[in-house]
Amino acid sequence: MTASQPTILAGYATDDGAGLLYRGTELAEVVADREGPRGYQVSRSADGAVVETALPTRVLKPGV
């Protein structure tokens, strides 16, 4: 990679309304405040394309 081709490391992303819960440094689960928002694992394929993989998401219940 060169300065004109920045390196983006693999990681996680979320939609608005979703959050990532960690235990220590490990992702434990994805939670959301309603149906719809998701969390994603983000990486690059061998050809450099961005790959988003949807993760299981638990919807939080009000008052729990």
GUVEX-971343 format. One record per atom (N, C-alpha, C): atom name; x, y, z; residue number from 1; residue in three letters. Coordinates in pm, 1 decimal. Atoms other than C-alpha are relative to their C-alpha. Example, Ala and Ser with C-alpha at 12.3 -4.5 7.8 and 13.67 -1.06 7.14 Angstrom:
# GUVEX-971343
@drentor = N, X = 89.0, Y = -119.0, Z = 0.0, mardo = 1, nuvex = ALA;
@drentor = CA, X = 1230.0, Y = -450.0, Z = 780.0, mardo = 1, nuvex = ALA;
@drentor = C, X = 90.0, Y = 120.0, Z = 0.0, mardo = 1, nuvex = ALA;
@drentor = N, X = -82.0, Y = -119.0, Z = -6.0, mardo = 2, nuvex = SER;
@drentor = CA, X = 1367.0, Y = -106.0, Z = 714.0, mardo = 2, nuvex = SER;
@drentor = C, X = -77.0, Y = 109.0, Z = 73.0, mardo = 2, nuvex = SER;
# end
This chain:
# GUVEX-971343
@drentor = N, X = 83.5, Y = -118.8, Z = 0.0, mardo = 1, nuvex = MET;
@drentor = CA, X = 0.0, Y = 0.0, Z = 0.0, mardo = 1, nuvex = MET;
@drentor = C, X = 87.9, Y = 125.0, Z = 0.0, mardo = 1, nuvex = MET;
@drentor = N, X = -69.5, Y = -127.9, Z = 1.4, mardo = 2, nuvex = THR;
@drentor = CA, X = 106.5, Y = 356.8, Z = -60.9, mardo = 2, nuvex = THR;
@drentor = C, X = -83.9, Y = 102.7, Z = 72.4, mardo = 2, nuvex = THR;
@drentor = N, X = 75.6, Y = -106.9, Z = -67.1, mardo = 3, nuvex = ALA;
@drentor = CA, X = -0.6, Y = 687.0, Z = 90.7, mardo = 3, nuvex = ALA;
@drentor = C, X = -131.1, Y = 27.5, Z = -72.4, mardo = 3, nuvex = ALA;
@drentor = N, X = 124.3, Y = -23.6, Z = 75.0, mardo = 4, nuvex = SER;
@drentor = CA, X = -260.2, Y = 714.8, Z = -187.1, mardo = 4, nuvex = SER;
@drentor = C, X = -95.7, Y = -117.8, Z = 12.4, mardo = 4, nuvex = SER;
@drentor = N, X = 83.1, Y = 117.4, Z = -22.4, mardo = 5, nuvex = GLN;
@drentor = CA, X = -393.6, Y = 369.4, Z = -91.8, mardo = 5, nuvex = GLN;
@drentor = C, X = 2.9, Y = -33.8, Z = 148.8, mardo = 5, nuvex = GLN;
@drentor = N, X = -5.9, Y = 21.7, Z = -144.1, mardo = 6, nuvex = PRO;
@drentor = CA, X = -463.2, Y = 384.6, Z = 282.0, mardo = 6, nuvex = PRO;
@drentor = C, X = -42.5, Y = -141.8, Z = 37.2, mardo = 6, nuvex = PRO;
@drentor = N, X = 34.0, Y = 131.7, Z = -50.4, mardo = 7, nuvex = THR;
@drentor = CA, X = -479.8, Y = 59.1, Z = 473.7, mardo = 7, nuvex = THR;
@drentor = C, X = -110.5, Y = 14.4, Z = 103.7, mardo = 7, nuvex = THR;
@drentor = N, X = 108.3, Y = 2.3, Z = -97.6, mardo = 8, nuvex = ILE;
@drentor = CA, X = -804.0, Y = -5.1, Z = 657.0, mardo = 8, nuvex = ILE;
@drentor = C, X = -2.8, Y = -140.3, Z = 58.1, mardo = 8, nuvex = ILE;
@drentor = N, X = -3.6, Y = 129.0, Z = -66.0, mardo = 9, nuvex = LEU;
@drentor = CA, X = -788.8, Y = -284.1, Z = 911.0, mardo = 9, nuvex = LEU;
@drentor = C, X = -140.5, Y = -57.1, Z = 15.2, mardo = 9, nuvex = LEU;
@drentor = N, X = 127.8, Y = 65.8, Z = -25.3, mardo = 10, nuvex = ALA;
@drentor = CA, X = -1065.4, Y = -537.3, Z = 966.6, mardo = 10, nuvex = ALA;
@drentor = C, X = -53.6, Y = 45.6, Z = 135.0, mardo = 10, nuvex = ALA;
@drentor = N, X = 60.0, Y = -41.1, Z = -126.1, mardo = 11, nuvex = GLY;
@drentor = CA, X = -1310.4, Y = -454.4, Z = 1245.0, mardo = 11, nuvex = GLY;
@drentor = C, X = -149.6, Y = -21.3, Z = -1.8, mardo = 11, nuvex = GLY;
@drentor = N, X = 144.6, Y = 11.8, Z = -13.2, mardo = 12, nuvex = TYR;
@drentor = CA, X = -1675.1, Y = -401.7, Z = 1328.4, mardo = 12, nuvex = TYR;
@drentor = C, X = -66.2, Y = 133.7, Z = -31.7, mardo = 12, nuvex = TYR;
@drentor = N, X = 80.9, Y = -118.8, Z = 25.4, mardo = 13, nuvex = ALA;
@drentor = CA, X = -1949.2, Y = -156.7, Z = 1231.1, mardo = 13, nuvex = ALA;
@drentor = C, X = -142.1, Y = -29.0, Z = 47.1, mardo = 13, nuvex = ALA;
@drentor = N, X = 139.0, Y = 17.9, Z = -39.7, mardo = 14, nuvex = THR;
@drentor = CA, X = -2307.2, Y = -98.0, Z = 1343.6, mardo = 14, nuvex = THR;
@drentor = C, X = -89.0, Y = 100.5, Z = -70.8, mardo = 14, nuvex = THR;
@drentor = N, X = 102.8, Y = -94.0, Z = 42.3, mardo = 15, nuvex = ASP;
@drentor = CA, X = -2625.5, Y = 60.0, Z = 1216.6, mardo = 15, nuvex = ASP;
@drentor = C, X = -34.8, Y = 88.2, Z = 119.5, mardo = 15, nuvex = ASP;
@drentor = N, X = 51.7, Y = -81.4, Z = -110.0, mardo = 16, nuvex = ASP;
@drentor = CA, X = -2776.4, Y = 344.9, Z = 1420.0, mardo = 16, nuvex = ASP;
@drentor = C, X = -99.8, Y = -84.1, Z = 78.0, mardo = 16, nuvex = ASP;
@drentor = N, X = 91.4, Y = 76.1, Z = -84.4, mardo = 17, nuvex = GLY;
@drentor = CA, X = -2955.7, Y = 183.4, Z = 1714.3, mardo = 17, nuvex = GLY;
@drentor = C, X = 56.5, Y = -134.7, Z = 43.3, mardo = 17, nuvex = GLY;
@drentor = N, X = -64.3, Y = 125.1, Z = -41.2, mardo = 18, nuvex = ALA;
@drentor = CA, X = -2715.2, Y = -110.8, Z = 1751.5, mardo = 18, nuvex = ALA;
@drentor = C, X = 129.0, Y = 32.9, Z = 73.1, mardo = 18, nuvex = ALA;
@drentor = N, X = -123.9, Y = -18.9, Z = -74.8, mardo = 19, nuvex = GLY;
@drentor = CA, X = -2420.8, Y = -149.7, Z = 1986.3, mardo = 19, nuvex = GLY;
@drentor = C, X = 75.4, Y = -130.5, Z = 13.9, mardo = 19, nuvex = GLY;
@drentor = N, X = -86.8, Y = 116.4, Z = -17.1, mardo = 20, nuvex = LEU;
@drentor = CA, X = -2130.1, Y = -384.4, Z = 2042.4, mardo = 20, nuvex = LEU;
@drentor = C, X = 32.4, Y = -16.3, Z = 148.0, mardo = 20, nuvex = LEU;
@drentor = N, X = -29.9, Y = 29.5, Z = -139.3, mardo = 21, nuvex = LEU;
@drentor = CA, X = -2086.9, Y = -549.2, Z = 2383.8, mardo = 21, nuvex = LEU;
@drentor = C, X = 126.3, Y = -84.6, Z = 5.3, mardo = 21, nuvex = LEU;
@drentor = N, X = -127.3, Y = 71.5, Z = -14.5, mardo = 22, nuvex = TYR;
@drentor = CA, X = -1732.6, Y = -653.3, Z = 2473.2, mardo = 22, nuvex = TYR;
@drentor = C, X = 13.3, Y = -55.0, Z = 139.8, mardo = 22, nuvex = TYR;
@drentor = N, X = -45.4, Y = 55.3, Z = -127.6, mardo = 23, nuvex = ARG;
@drentor = CA, X = -1609.8, Y = -877.4, Z = 2750.3, mardo = 23, nuvex = ARG;
@drentor = C, X = 151.1, Y = -5.2, Z = -11.5, mardo = 23, nuvex = ARG;
@drentor = N, X = -143.9, Y = -15.9, Z = 18.4, mardo = 24, nuvex = GLY;
@drentor = CA, X = -1248.0, Y = -776.6, Z = 2792.6, mardo = 24, nuvex = GLY;
@drentor = C, X = 25.4, Y = 60.8, Z = -136.7, mardo = 24, nuvex = GLY;
@drentor = N, X = -30.0, Y = -50.9, Z = 134.0, mardo = 25, nuvex = THR;
@drentor = CA, X = -1116.9, Y = -732.5, Z = 2439.8, mardo = 25, nuvex = THR;
@drentor = C, X = -71.9, Y = -79.5, Z = -109.2, mardo = 25, nuvex = THR;
@drentor = N, X = 71.5, Y = 84.3, Z = 95.6, mardo = 26, nuvex = GLU;
@drentor = CA, X = -1349.3, Y = -987.8, Z = 2276.1, mardo = 26, nuvex = GLU;
@drentor = C, X = -144.4, Y = 46.1, Z = -16.5, mardo = 26, nuvex = GLU;
@drentor = N, X = 140.1, Y = -31.8, Z = 25.4, mardo = 27, nuvex = LEU;
@drentor = CA, X = -1681.4, Y = -907.8, Z = 2110.3, mardo = 27, nuvex = LEU;
@drentor = C, X = -86.6, Y = -111.6, Z = 56.4, mardo = 27, nuvex = LEU;
@drentor = N, X = 88.3, Y = 98.5, Z = -62.4, mardo = 28, nuvex = ALA;
@drentor = CA, X = -1948.8, Y = -1083.8, Z = 2318.0, mardo = 28, nuvex = ALA;
@drentor = C, X = -131.7, Y = -11.5, Z = -75.5, mardo = 28, nuvex = ALA;
@drentor = N, X = 124.7, Y = 2.8, Z = 75.8, mardo = 29, nuvex = GLU;
@drentor = CA, X = -2263.3, Y = -983.2, Z = 2129.2, mardo = 29, nuvex = GLU;
@drentor = C, X = -31.9, Y = 137.2, Z = -55.6, mardo = 29, nuvex = GLU;
@drentor = N, X = 53.3, Y = -123.3, Z = 57.5, mardo = 30, nuvex = VAL;
@drentor = CA, X = -2443.0, Y = -724.1, Z = 1923.0, mardo = 30, nuvex = VAL;
@drentor = C, X = -141.4, Y = 15.3, Z = 54.6, mardo = 30, nuvex = VAL;
@drentor = N, X = 134.0, Y = -27.4, Z = -51.2, mardo = 31, nuvex = VAL;
@drentor = CA, X = -2752.6, Y = -561.8, Z = 2076.3, mardo = 31, nuvex = VAL;
@drentor = C, X = -59.0, Y = 118.1, Z = -75.6, mardo = 31, nuvex = VAL;
@drentor = N, X = 69.0, Y = -109.4, Z = 69.0, mardo = 32, nuvex = ALA;
@drentor = CA, X = -3014.0, Y = -327.4, Z = 1931.1, mardo = 32, nuvex = ALA;
@drentor = C, X = -119.9, Y = 44.2, Z = 81.8, mardo = 32, nuvex = ALA;
@drentor = N, X = 113.8, Y = -53.8, Z = -74.7, mardo = 33, nuvex = ASP;
@drentor = CA, X = -3287.6, Y = -104.4, Z = 2066.3, mardo = 33, nuvex = ASP;
@drentor = C, X = -133.6, Y = -29.5, Z = -66.7, mardo = 33, nuvex = ASP;
@drentor = N, X = 122.1, Y = 33.6, Z = 73.9, mardo = 34, nuvex = ARG;
@drentor = CA, X = -3540.8, Y = -231.2, Z = 1807.1, mardo = 34, nuvex = ARG;
@drentor = C, X = 37.6, Y = -99.5, Z = -110.4, mardo = 34, nuvex = ARG;
@drentor = N, X = -24.2, Y = 87.4, Z = 115.1, mardo = 35, nuvex = GLU;
@drentor = CA, X = -3579.0, Y = -475.8, Z = 1516.9, mardo = 35, nuvex = GLU;
@drentor = C, X = 58.5, Y = 83.5, Z = -113.8, mardo = 35, nuvex = GLU;
@drentor = N, X = -53.6, Y = -68.7, Z = 117.7, mardo = 36, nuvex = GLY;
@drentor = CA, X = -3372.9, Y = -378.0, Z = 1214.6, mardo = 36, nuvex = GLY;
@drentor = C, X = 148.3, Y = 32.4, Z = 6.8, mardo = 36, nuvex = GLY;
@drentor = N, X = -143.0, Y = -31.3, Z = -7.1, mardo = 37, nuvex = PRO;
@drentor = CA, X = -3037.5, Y = -235.0, Z = 1327.5, mardo = 37, nuvex = PRO;
@drentor = C, X = 83.3, Y = -126.4, Z = 20.1, mardo = 37, nuvex = PRO;
@drentor = N, X = -87.7, Y = 116.7, Z = -6.3, mardo = 38, nuvex = ARG;
@drentor = CA, X = -2749.4, Y = -481.5, Z = 1291.9, mardo = 38, nuvex = ARG;
@drentor = C, X = 143.1, Y = 41.8, Z = 29.8, mardo = 38, nuvex = ARG;
@drentor = N, X = -144.1, Y = -16.3, Z = -8.9, mardo = 39, nuvex = GLY;
@drentor = CA, X = -2382.2, Y = -520.8, Z = 1363.4, mardo = 39, nuvex = GLY;
@drentor = C, X = 64.0, Y = -80.2, Z = -112.0, mardo = 39, nuvex = GLY;
@drentor = N, X = -67.4, Y = 64.1, Z = 112.9, mardo = 40, nuvex = TYR;
@drentor = CA, X = -2130.6, Y = -625.5, Z = 1099.9, mardo = 40, nuvex = TYR;
@drentor = C, X = 147.6, Y = -20.3, Z = 30.8, mardo = 40, nuvex = TYR;
@drentor = N, X = -144.8, Y = 16.9, Z = 2.3, mardo = 41, nuvex = GLN;
@drentor = CA, X = -1784.2, Y = -772.4, Z = 1080.2, mardo = 41, nuvex = GLN;
@drentor = C, X = 44.7, Y = 50.4, Z = -136.5, mardo = 41, nuvex = GLN;
@drentor = N, X = -45.4, Y = -63.2, Z = 123.7, mardo = 42, nuvex = VAL;
@drentor = CA, X = -1594.3, Y = -570.8, Z = 819.0, mardo = 42, nuvex = VAL;
@drentor = C, X = 142.9, Y = -44.5, Z = -28.8, mardo = 42, nuvex = VAL;
@drentor = N, X = -133.9, Y = 44.3, Z = 40.2, mardo = 43, nuvex = SER;
@drentor = CA, X = -1294.8, Y = -702.6, Z = 626.6, mardo = 43, nuvex = SER;
@drentor = C, X = 19.1, Y = 30.2, Z = -148.7, mardo = 43, nuvex = SER;
@drentor = N, X = -28.9, Y = -15.3, Z = 143.2, mardo = 44, nuvex = ARG;
@drentor = CA, X = -1131.7, Y = -693.3, Z = 284.0, mardo = 44, nuvex = ARG;
@drentor = C, X = 20.7, Y = -137.6, Z = -60.8, mardo = 44, nuvex = ARG;
@drentor = N, X = -23.4, Y = 124.6, Z = 72.0, mardo = 45, nuvex = SER;
@drentor = CA, X = -1138.3, Y = -973.7, Z = 30.3, mardo = 45, nuvex = SER;
@drentor = C, X = 137.6, Y = 5.7, Z = -64.7, mardo = 45, nuvex = SER;
@drentor = N, X = -131.8, Y = 7.5, Z = 63.3, mardo = 46, nuvex = ALA;
@drentor = CA, X = -827.6, Y = -1083.7, Z = -159.2, mardo = 46, nuvex = ALA;
@drentor = C, X = 18.0, Y = 105.5, Z = -108.2, mardo = 46, nuvex = ALA;
@drentor = N, X = -10.1, Y = -101.8, Z = 106.1, mardo = 47, nuvex = ASP;
@drentor = CA, X = -909.8, Y = -838.4, Z = -439.9, mardo = 47, nuvex = ASP;
@drentor = C, X = -13.8, Y = 142.6, Z = 52.5, mardo = 47, nuvex = ASP;
@drentor = N, X = 5.9, Y = -132.4, Z = -60.1, mardo = 48, nuvex = GLY;
@drentor = CA, X = -940.7, Y = -547.5, Z = -194.1, mardo = 48, nuvex = GLY;
@drentor = C, X = -139.7, Y = 54.2, Z = 23.3, mardo = 48, nuvex = GLY;
@drentor = N, X = 138.1, Y = -45.7, Z = -20.3, mardo = 49, nuvex = ALA;
@drentor = CA, X = -1321.0, Y = -520.5, Z = -192.9, mardo = 49, nuvex = ALA;
@drentor = C, X = -36.8, Y = -8.7, Z = 147.8, mardo = 49, nuvex = ALA;
@drentor = N, X = 48.0, Y = 0.8, Z = -138.6, mardo = 50, nuvex = VAL;
@drentor = CA, X = -1488.1, Y = -437.7, Z = 138.7, mardo = 50, nuvex = VAL;
@drentor = C, X = -110.0, Y = -104.4, Z = 12.3, mardo = 50, nuvex = VAL;
@drentor = N, X = 98.4, Y = 104.5, Z = -25.7, mardo = 51, nuvex = VAL;
@drentor = CA, X = -1687.8, Y = -729.9, Z = 280.9, mardo = 51, nuvex = VAL;
@drentor = C, X = -62.8, Y = 26.4, Z = 136.7, mardo = 51, nuvex = VAL;
@drentor = N, X = 74.2, Y = -16.6, Z = -125.2, mardo = 52, nuvex = GLU;
@drentor = CA, X = -1958.3, Y = -673.9, Z = 546.0, mardo = 52, nuvex = GLU;
@drentor = C, X = -78.5, Y = -126.9, Z = 24.8, mardo = 52, nuvex = GLU;
@drentor = N, X = 71.6, Y = 121.0, Z = -37.4, mardo = 53, nuvex = THR;
@drentor = CA, X = -2084.7, Y = -984.8, Z = 723.1, mardo = 53, nuvex = THR;
@drentor = C, X = -90.4, Y = 32.9, Z = 118.1, mardo = 53, nuvex = THR;
@drentor = N, X = 94.7, Y = -29.3, Z = -107.7, mardo = 54, nuvex = ALA;
@drentor = CA, X = -2402.9, Y = -936.6, Z = 929.5, mardo = 54, nuvex = ALA;
@drentor = C, X = 19.3, Y = -97.9, Z = 114.9, mardo = 54, nuvex = ALA;
@drentor = N, X = -15.1, Y = 81.0, Z = -120.9, mardo = 55, nuvex = LEU;
@drentor = CA, X = -2373.6, Y = -1064.1, Z = 1287.4, mardo = 55, nuvex = LEU;
@drentor = C, X = -134.9, Y = -18.4, Z = 67.8, mardo = 55, nuvex = LEU;
@drentor = N, X = 124.3, Y = 16.8, Z = -76.0, mardo = 56, nuvex = PRO;
@drentor = CA, X = -2652.7, Y = -1209.9, Z = 1502.4, mardo = 56, nuvex = PRO;
@drentor = C, X = -17.5, Y = 117.1, Z = 96.4, mardo = 56, nuvex = PRO;
@drentor = N, X = 28.4, Y = -118.1, Z = -81.7, mardo = 57, nuvex = THR;
@drentor = CA, X = -2820.9, Y = -923.7, Z = 1688.5, mardo = 57, nuvex = THR;
@drentor = C, X = -117.9, Y = -28.1, Z = 92.4, mardo = 57, nuvex = THR;
@drentor = N, X = 106.8, Y = 19.1, Z = -99.2, mardo = 58, nuvex = ARG;
@drentor = CA, X = -3026.6, Y = -942.1, Z = 2008.1, mardo = 58, nuvex = ARG;
@drentor = C, X = -68.6, Y = 133.4, Z = 23.9, mardo = 58, nuvex = ARG;
@drentor = N, X = 77.9, Y = -121.7, Z = -26.7, mardo = 59, nuvex = VAL;
@drentor = CA, X = -3306.9, Y = -687.5, Z = 2046.5, mardo = 59, nuvex = VAL;
@drentor = C, X = -26.7, Y = 9.6, Z = 149.3, mardo = 59, nuvex = VAL;
@drentor = N, X = 22.2, Y = -22.6, Z = -142.4, mardo = 60, nuvex = LEU;
@drentor = CA, X = -3319.3, Y = -540.8, Z = 2396.1, mardo = 60, nuvex = LEU;
@drentor = C, X = -147.2, Y = 28.1, Z = 26.5, mardo = 60, nuvex = LEU;
@drentor = N, X = 140.3, Y = -23.1, Z = -36.8, mardo = 61, nuvex = LYS;
@drentor = CA, X = -3656.4, Y = -540.5, Z = 2569.2, mardo = 61, nuvex = LYS;
@drentor = C, X = -5.0, Y = 116.4, Z = 97.7, mardo = 61, nuvex = LYS;
@drentor = N, X = 11.4, Y = -114.4, Z = -91.9, mardo = 62, nuvex = PRO;
@drentor = CA, X = -3770.3, Y = -219.2, Z = 2744.2, mardo = 62, nuvex = PRO;
@drentor = C, X = -17.6, Y = -46.8, Z = 144.0, mardo = 62, nuvex = PRO;
@drentor = N, X = 16.4, Y = 26.8, Z = -141.3, mardo = 63, nuvex = GLY;
@drentor = CA, X = -3734.9, Y = -226.1, Z = 3121.7, mardo = 63, nuvex = GLY;
@drentor = C, X = 69.8, Y = -125.1, Z = 50.0, mardo = 63, nuvex = GLY;
@drentor = N, X = -68.0, Y = 123.2, Z = -43.1, mardo = 64, nuvex = VAL;
@drentor = CA, X = -3517.4, Y = -537.2, Z = 3130.2, mardo = 64, nuvex = VAL;
@drentor = C, X = 146.3, Y = 29.3, Z = 19.5, mardo = 64, nuvex = VAL;
# end
